[in-house]
Amino acid sequence: MNNLSITFTSINDEIKLHYKYKISYDKVWVAKQIVLEHLSSSHEEYFENLSRFLSAIKKSNPRTAIDWTHKENIDDSTIVFYKFFVI
């Protein structure tokens, strides 16, 4: 699924195949737009948005635990982000 012009039917078929769930056209459209936005933004913008998003989750759900994992430290001011967990 590396094609940026992928259709609703293709996305919905993949969701049904992997998750046994049918989603609405609107949800597929919104998800596709979000993915396209992330693909067109820089890594710095994406990380900034991710950080704000996780902060909003934490603020609205105070008992939420968020664990960040880093891949490596490039230098004293740069860390390579790897993944996060929301519990």
Secondary structure, DSSP 4 states (H G I P E B T S, - for coil): ---TT--HHHHHHHHHHHHS----HHHHHHHHHHHHHHHHS-HHHHHHHHHHHHHHHHHHSTT--EEEEEEEEEETTEEEEEEEEE-
